[in-house]
């Protein structure tokens, strides 16, 4: 671990990533260089730095939670590939498309899918993305606006739910750790529930998202260079998919099977962990593993279902692999982002943030400052989990030492992480949405930042006001 006076070096990898991404309009080169430079700063030698770079990647891949997400992405991509070649995506898109004749109708479909896809952001984006992409061709609207609607209806809602999401268990465990460390007399889950109304950023963005998607005037957007180039890419596969027979049941059956299995397995896993009731079980369950298990079982049953429906075996297998391979870009980016976070921590990133904030601030300003500083950090990290893990101990320590409202400060930490996950070009939601909709990642992240900045400003004012009057 680097000494505190050298902890500022932890900023260098993030500056490299953001700088190169803006310059090259590609995020992969900056991530690789940022990771290598960070590893070089940990072990001040080209050879040892290279070894450390590989070690960080291996450490990332050895984390069970990360492997669960990677496996889920690939297997779910394979399931989508199977549904495409079986005519499921085409059939469902045509069925829904007959009922949609406007931009507002498509955006309404995105919001109406929430009750079925709220368990995990990646799960939701992967579920609705392929269908939305197909419907886009009929409605002929901006891919960026559709992507923003997908992201805002995901990031601003799931983080506000008190149970049955991939976030709840992690959030509560962070609060529990801070409470125990400072010997506070409080129940972690109760603090979590009280913090939800203070996640001003998510609440404000939910309102802005609804206004932006339903009341803003449609704008014609130029076709991006990437979209133009895509015309010649994978032309054979696209032609094959356009010729399949539309069979909506080949999508409806697997998706409802996946949803049913996910909810049942969440309940069953939570009860095995000693939960007292349904909501407690959904909160206690290991959501990332459960969703992976659900998609694995769904794949097996879907394969059998397609064989009974006379789907050709070789076509099904080919498009399973093809669907999974289509998600290798976001998978590689996520591995590099996670590895970069490990490098930053070894360089003293948490120490640097804690030292620069200090404990001399007025109590009513703590939630607002934690939110603003945390938002900047989360933009560099691109990870809500990473930001929460760094700032929750710091936030609870500041609230304890200054007398600031604990639920409000906890809400500020969660709000900060939500900002980065929703806006950063390093965020898994941004990466996956851009990949599915074929929009340039950096330009799409900039587009979102312009809108989301309004939410940050409003939320900061609300934190200051609430801290002054309620703190």
Order of alpha helices (4+ residues) and beta strands (2+ residues): alpha-alpha-alpha-alpha-alpha-alpha-alpha-alpha-alpha-alpha-alpha-alpha-alpha-alpha-alpha-alpha-alpha-alpha-alpha-alpha-alpha-alpha-alpha-alpha-alpha
